[in-house]
Amino acid sequence: MTYPRSALIPPGSSGVFHCVSRCVRRAFLCGEDSYTGRSFEHRRQWVEDRLCEIGEIFSVSIWGFAVMSNHLHVVVQTLPEIASAWSDLEVAERWVRLFPRPDQAPGLRASVLSGHADRIAILRGRLADLSWFMRVLSEPIARRANKEDICKGRFWEGRFRCQALLDDAAVIAAMTYVDLNPVRAGICDTLEDSHHTSVRQRLSEIEAEPASAGHALAPVLGIRGLSVLRMSQAEYLGLVDFSGRQIRADKRGAIVGPPPAVVAKLGMDTERWTRQFMAVGSGFGRAIGEVESLIEKARAMGQCWLRGIGTARALSKVPC
């Protein structure tokens, strides 16, 4: 049974979400199709470029992403309070950048559009809306892929999967889960080889500016400088590397000694943390968080229960 997205994300509300879009009809987003022998690796850059582009237009912060062979993961925070502070002209200019028209000058079109207050109010909401963000991300990729494949029809599933992340631990767990997708899939063995992921982007930023390793953990794309998480970039990368070694027994190197100190900072031990981030994919449903947060979210949605409450209770009983 499906539920309206507005039940999980009330219009105009802020939040952090883990979203997954999957391809259909044996379509390959990226990777190599063993059935036809065709390679679609170049499409990974399409997706990453589009994320960078719309991250500068929407009122969002992108905390994590991973471009896989037939699906896409994004951890995104919606920030409607930022969009509400934009002038009417800025809203119009951003919208025109999203939907340019070759027969009209962008500046003139934005100027005319900014004079329609009712329309601007609608567009302002869309520029901070998760569904519109995922739509604008996916649709151009689908059109481009269909053109390349010389076909028509759906490229993506009709609905993207979405999980609300109700606390910092849930956000970090989802980010770790997303960044380790290539490792879990056996595509690569190291974070350095996890191309077209947010973890690879964080590593590239540190390679370019070593001092940034000590900076607070922040979004990789979109609006930055507004919020950070309770660990440094280096601590997060250490946590992701440690977590990857827990799920890939064949990965080079062995874990010797205690886990990273940041695990204790999250109020967990190794077992609880490993179960927490691994449960992102199957242990939780439409929301991830502590038991109390999930119960409160269920109540706000008019439900008595949410899938994942049992998982959260089991995790809370793991000795720390």
C-alpha positions in Angstrom: 0.0 0.0 0.0 1.3 3.4 -0.9 0.8 6.6 1.1 0.8 10.2 -0.1 4.2 11.8 0.2 2.6 14.7 2.1 1.9 12.3 5.0 5.7 11.8 5.5 6.8 15.3 4.5 4.1 17.9 5.3 4.3 20.7 2.7 6.6 23.5 3.7 8.4 21.5 6.4 12.1 21.0 6.7 13.9 17.8 7.3 16.7 15.4 6.2 15.8 12.4 3.9 17.4 9.4 2.4 16.0 9.0 -1.2 16.5 6.1 -3.7 15.5 6.2 -7.3 15.7 3.0 -9.3 15.6 2.2 -13.1 13.1 0.0 -14.8 12.8 -2.3 -17.8 16.3 -3.7 -17.4 17.5 -0.1 -18.0 21.0 0.6 -16.8 21.7 4.0 -15.2 25.4 3.3 -15.3 27.8 0.3 -15.2 28.1 -2.4 -17.9 25.1 -4.5 -19.0 26.3 -8.1 -19.3 23.3 -8.9 -21.4 24.0 -6.5 -24.2 27.7 -5.9 -23.5 27.1 -2.1 -23.6 28.8 0.2 -21.1 27.0 3.1 -19.5 29.7 4.2 -17.2 29.6 7.7 -18.7 26.1 8.3 -17.2 27.5 8.4 -13.7 29.0 11.8 -14.5 25.6 13.0 -15.9 24.0 12.3 -12.5 26.8 13.9 -10.5 26.9 17.0 -12.8 23.1 17.4 -12.4 23.3 17.1 -8.6 25.9 19.9 -8.6 23.7 22.0 -10.9 20.4 21.8 -9.1 22.1 21.8 -5.6 23.0 25.5 -6.5 19.4 26.3 -7.4 17.2 24.5 -4.8 17.0 25.4 -1.2 18.6 22.2 -0.1 21.8 20.8 1.4 23.1 17.5 0.0 24.9 15.4 2.7 25.5 12.3 0.6 25.1 10.6 -2.7 26.1 7.4 -4.6 25.5 6.7 -8.3 25.1 3.0 -8.7 24.5 0.8 -11.8 20.7 0.8 -11.7 19.8 3.2 -8.9 20.7 6.4 -7.2 21.0 7.3 -3.5 20.8 10.9 -2.2 20.8 12.2 1.4 19.2 15.6 1.2 18.0 18.3 3.6 15.2 20.6 2.6 15.5 24.2 3.8 12.2 26.1 3.2 13.3 28.8 5.6 16.1 29.8 3.2 13.8 29.9 0.2 11.4 32.2 2.2 14.1 34.8 2.5 14.8 35.0 -1.3 13.4 38.0 -3.2 10.8 37.4 -5.8 13.3 38.1 -8.5 15.8 35.6 -7.1 13.1 32.9 -7.0 12.3 33.7 -10.7 15.9 33.6 -11.7 16.4 30.2 -10.1 13.3 28.8 -11.7 14.4 30.1 -15.1 17.8 28.4 -14.7 15.9 25.1 -14.0 13.6 25.4 -17.0 15.4 27.6 -19.6 13.7 28.4 -22.9 15.9 29.0 -26.0 13.4 31.4 -27.5 13.5 33.8 -24.5 16.2 35.8 -22.8 16.6 34.4 -19.2 16.9 37.9 -17.6 13.8 39.3 -19.3 11.8 36.1 -18.6 12.8 36.2 -14.9 11.9 39.9 -14.6 8.4 39.3 -16.1 7.9 36.2 -13.9 8.9 38.0 -10.7 5.9 40.4 -11.2 3.4 37.5 -10.7 3.1 37.2 -6.9 0.8 34.1 -6.9 3.1 32.2 -9.3 6.2 33.2 -7.4 4.6 31.8 -4.2 4.1 28.5 -5.9 7.6 28.4 -7.3 9.1 29.4 -3.9 7.5 26.3 -2.4 8.7 24.1 -5.2 12.3 25.2 -4.8 12.3 23.8 -1.3 10.2 20.7 -2.0 11.8 17.2 -2.0 9.5 15.7 -4.7 10.3 18.6 -7.1 14.0 18.2 -6.3 14.0 14.5 -7.2 11.8 15.2 -10.2 14.2 17.8 -11.6 17.1 15.6 -10.9 15.7 12.5 -12.6 13.7 13.8 -15.6 16.6 15.2 -17.7 18.7 12.0 -17.0 15.7 9.9 -18.2 15.3 12.0 -21.4 19.0 11.8 -22.2 19.2 8.1 -21.5 16.1 7.4 -23.6 17.6 9.4 -26.5 20.9 7.5 -26.2 19.0 4.1 -26.1 16.7 5.2 -29.0 13.5 4.4 -27.0 10.6 5.9 -25.2 8.8 5.3 -21.9 9.7 5.2 -18.3 13.3 5.1 -17.3 12.8 5.5 -13.5 10.3 3.8 -11.2 7.2 6.0 -10.7 8.0 6.8 -7.1 11.3 7.2 -5.4 11.8 5.6 -2.0 12.1 8.1 0.9 13.1 7.7 4.5 12.9 10.6 7.0 16.0 10.9 9.1 14.8 12.0 12.6 18.1 12.6 14.4 21.8 13.2 13.8 22.7 9.5 14.4 20.1 8.5 11.7 21.6 11.1 9.3 25.2 9.8 9.9 24.0 6.1 9.5 22.3 6.9 6.2 25.3 8.8 4.9 27.6 5.9 5.8 25.2 3.4 4.2 25.1 5.5 1.0 28.8 6.1 0.9 29.5 2.3 1.3 27.2 1.2 -1.5 30.0 0.6 -4.0 31.9 -1.4 -1.4 28.9 -3.5 -0.5 28.2 -4.1 -4.2 31.8 -5.3 -4.8 32.5 -2.5 -7.2 35.5 -1.3 -5.3 37.5 -2.2 -2.2 38.6 1.3 -1.0 37.0 4.6 -0.4 39.5 6.2 -2.8 38.1 4.0 -5.6 34.4 4.9 -4.8 34.0 7.3 -7.7 30.8 9.3 -8.1 30.0 9.2 -4.4 30.0 11.9 -1.7 32.8 10.2 0.2 35.1 10.4 -2.8 34.2 14.1 -3.1 35.1 14.6 0.6 38.5 12.9 0.1 39.2 15.1 -3.0 38.5 18.2 -1.0 40.9 17.1 1.7 43.6 16.2 -0.9 43.2 19.7 -2.3 43.1 21.4 1.1 44.5 19.1 3.9 43.4 21.5 6.7 39.7 20.8 5.7 40.1 17.4 7.4 39.6 19.1 10.7 36.5 21.0 9.7 33.1 20.1 11.0 31.2 17.6 8.9 29.1 19.6 6.5 27.1 19.0 3.3 29.0 18.3 0.1 26.7 20.1 -2.3 23.9 22.7 -2.1 23.7 25.2 0.7 26.7 25.0 3.0 27.6 26.8 6.2 24.1 26.6 7.7 24.4 23.3 9.6 27.1 20.8 10.6 27.1 17.4 12.4 28.9 16.5 15.6 32.2 15.2 14.1 35.0 16.4 11.8 35.4 15.4 8.2 38.4 13.2 9.2 36.4 11.5 11.9 33.5 10.7 9.5 35.9 9.3 6.9 37.5 7.1 9.6 34.0 5.9 10.6 33.1 5.1 7.0 36.3 3.2 6.5 35.9 1.3 9.7 32.3 0.5 8.9 33.3 -0.8 5.4 35.7 -3.2 7.0 32.9 -4.6 9.2 30.7 -5.5 6.2 33.5 -6.7 3.8 35.5 -9.4 5.4 37.6 -9.7 2.3 38.7 -6.1 2.4 42.4 -5.4 2.8 43.5 -4.8 6.3 42.3 -6.1 9.6 40.6 -4.2 12.5 43.0 -4.2 15.4 42.2 -2.5 18.7 39.2 -0.4 19.6 36.9 1.3 17.0 37.2 5.0 16.2 36.5 7.3 19.1 33.6 8.8 17.2 31.6 5.7 17.7 31.5 6.3 21.4 30.7 10.0 20.6 27.5 8.7 19.0 26.7 6.8 22.3 27.3 3.3 20.7 29.7 0.4 20.6 30.9 -1.4 17.5 28.0 -3.9 17.4 25.3 -1.4 17.8 26.8 1.0 15.2 27.2 -1.7 12.6 23.6 -2.9 13.1 22.4 0.7 13.0 23.8 1.7 9.6 23.2 -1.8 8.1 19.5 -1.5 9.1 19.1 1.6 6.9 18.4 -0.5 3.9 16.0 -3.1 5.4 15.5 -2.7 9.1 13.6 0.6 8.9 10.8 1.8 6.7 9.7 5.4 6.0 11.7 6.9 8.9 14.9 6.2 10.9 15.5 7.3 14.4 15.2 6.4 18.1 12.1 4.6 19.4 10.5 7.8 20.8 11.1 9.7 17.6 9.5 7.0 15.5 6.5 6.8 17.7 6.1 10.6 17.6 6.5 10.5 13.8 3.9 7.7 13.5 1.5 9.8 15.6 2.0 12.9 13.4 1.2 10.8 10.4 -2.0 9.5 12.0 -0.7 6.0 12.4 -0.3 3.7 15.4 3.0 2.2 14.2 5.9 2.6 11.8 8.1 -0.1 10.4 11.4 0.1 12.2 10.2 0.7 15.7 11.0 -2.9 16.6 14.5 -2.5 15.1 15.1 0.7 17.1 14.0 -1.1 20.3 16.4 -4.0 19.5 19.2 -1.5 18.9 18.5 0.3 22.2 19.0 -3.0 24.1 22.4 -3.7 22.6 24.9 -3.0 25.4 27.1 0.0 24.8 
